């Protein structure tokens, strides 16, 4: 390993965007119009209530801000980094018609960072525990939030996770420069303090969980989804989550070569490209079948990727992977672009979505609930948070009707 590659690899875990200082946070909060019927709060799927926590920050009540965030969104620190604010609460901000929206994400991050710095206790469970026992399969965002809501209501919750760490896609599927692992770990620590029990390295079946009154399934989408074309079984071909997981769990020994091609136009594709660049690849290129304007990925993340020297080619779709390793592309649906394109590379990553196990039969049981990517097909973390909260409410209603106290 050269000295240069060591330097580049060191940046892999360094957060790309700085947070607010106390002064800049107060200045940004002071820009808030304090809307009576705040559209920003209506724009948050998880109901984090930005209007309330921004008001608290503005009046120097940082603990109150952290309490609002954490009570409504147990993954408040995580969502502060990766939530698509530009398409949700910030897009709805009333200041959009004046100059620019309030930087809600960075204010949320500031409040949670203050919570951690000063050791604030903002989440509490009922002191009197209920008899009901609930199992959550998978420790991804939806399960974590569901378990937190159930624990706050006094239920005994156990999460079963086949991996060695909790977090699911948060831990294994997002580049650390966008979401540092310590942020995920801190959010999970707050959930553990509620009394949630974690069983790691354990893959379970529903038949093994007969002792539980209800079961929540939040296993996410981890099955590869490679296109049906020649060469996808060759060495050096990855699906996105397998690539990101390999990079995160063993980055020092991860060998991706000098040239990496990423196929896709979403946030996951950008994460893969940034990962490749920060882990030392000399040439990294994103190839997307549509225009950049049509890409579902966050434009700020694309700009960050381009600032790293990552290339971007649009209007081209892959048609074949050839050995050692060459990817052939053709123009997509009559777009006015090059008719053919061939790119030589050491690694190709298909970031075109994932698949999940079929759990439809499991959901026929009255005591089984599910949410997150395994149900919605793969959306945002903040939507998984919302669904986790909804599932917890449904489970609590089920337990009360069942007479479990």
Buried (B, 14 or more C-beta within 10 A) or exposed (E): EEEEEEEBBEBBBEBBEEBBEEEBBBEBBEBBBEBEEBBBBBBBBBEBBBBBBBBBBBEEBBBBBBBBBBBBBBBBBBBBBBBBBBBBBBBBBBBEEEEEBBBBBBBBBBBBBBBBEEEBEBBEBEEEEBEBBBBBBBBBBBBBBBBBBBBBBBBBBBBBBBBEBBBBBBBBBBBBBBBBBEBBBBBBEBBBBBBBEBEEEEEBEBEEBEEBBBBBBBBBBBEBBBBEBEBBEEEBBBBBBBBBBBBBBEBEEBEBBEBBBBBBBBBBBBBBBBBBBBBBBBBBBBBBBBEBEEBBBBEEBBEBBBEBEBBBBBBBBBBBBEEEBBBBBBBBEEBEBEEEBEBEBBBBBBBBBBBBEEBEEBEEEEBBBBBBBBBBEBBBBBBBBBBBBBBBBBBBEBBEEEEBE
